[in-house]
Amino acid sequence: MLLYIFWKRFGTPTEDGTTGTEHEFLTAFNAWKAGDKTSPQIMLYFKQQPFMPQSIPETEQFLKVQQFQKNLPKECFYWQYQDAGDFERQARQHLTDFFRDRLK
């Protein structure tokens, strides 16, 4: 299982121009799309709280998160959350549902 939590940072670029996070996500998503039964479950969460960047690098990171969310494949589900409590409730429910389904 891969669980991603985004707000204002997207990550450090790697040699191929993506971030480690993006590379990992694309690898897992492409395996799922190809029908690989061993591909991990992917859960994406995006914080919706306003953010006031203090520098150009912070702005660039925030824009990368927004662009990533905007460009997610149509088949990809994601959730938005407002604060830590909201994230905890959602993630707890999603993980509980996931493990219940797996243990049947």
SVG drawing of the C-alpha trace seen along z (x, -y; Angstrom):
<svg xmlns="http://www.w3.org/2000/svg" viewBox="-15 -35 35 49">
<polyline fill="none" stroke="black" stroke-width="0.4" points="0.0,0.0 1.2,-3.5 -0.3,-6.4 0.6,-9.9 -0.1,-13.1 0.3,-16.4 0.1,-20.0 2.9,-22.4 5.9,-20.2 6.2,-17.9 9.8,-16.7 13.3,-16.9 13.9,-16.2 15.7,-13.0 18.0,-12.3 15.0,-11.6 13.4,-15.0 10.6,-13.7 10.6,-13.6 11.0,-10.4 7.4,-10.6 6.2,-11.2 8.4,-8.3 7.1,-5.9 3.5,-6.9 3.8,-6.5 5.5,-3.2 2.7,-1.8 -0.1,-3.4 1.3,-2.0 1.6,1.4 -2.0,1.3 -3.1,0.0 -1.3,2.9 -3.2,5.3 -0.4,6.3 -2.2,8.1 0.7,7.4 0.5,3.6 -0.1,1.7 -3.2,-0.1 -2.7,-3.8 -4.3,-6.4 -3.7,-10.1 -4.7,-12.9 -4.4,-16.6 -4.6,-19.2 -6.9,-22.1 -5.7,-24.6 -4.5,-28.0 -0.7,-28.4 1.2,-31.7 4.7,-30.9 7.6,-32.9 10.0,-32.2 10.1,-31.3 11.2,-27.7 8.1,-27.3 5.9,-28.7 7.4,-26.4 6.9,-23.3 3.3,-24.3 2.5,-24.8 4.0,-21.3 1.6,-19.7 -1.3,-21.5 -0.2,-20.6 0.3,-16.9 -3.3,-16.8 -4.7,-18.5 -2.9,-16.0 -3.8,-12.8 -5.2,-10.1 -9.0,-9.9 -8.9,-6.4 -7.1,-7.7 -9.1,-8.4 -7.9,-11.0 -9.3,-12.7 -9.1,-16.2 -8.8,-17.1 -8.9,-20.3 -6.7,-19.6 -5.0,-16.8 -8.3,-15.7 -10.1,-15.5 -7.2,-13.5 -7.1,-11.1 -10.8,-10.4 -10.7,-9.8 -7.5,-7.8 -8.6,-5.6 -11.9,-4.8 -10.2,-4.1 -7.5,-1.9 -10.2,0.0 -12.2,0.6 -9.1,1.7 -8.1,4.2 -11.6,5.5 -11.8,6.2 -8.4,7.9 -9.3,10.1 -12.5,11.4"/>
</svg>
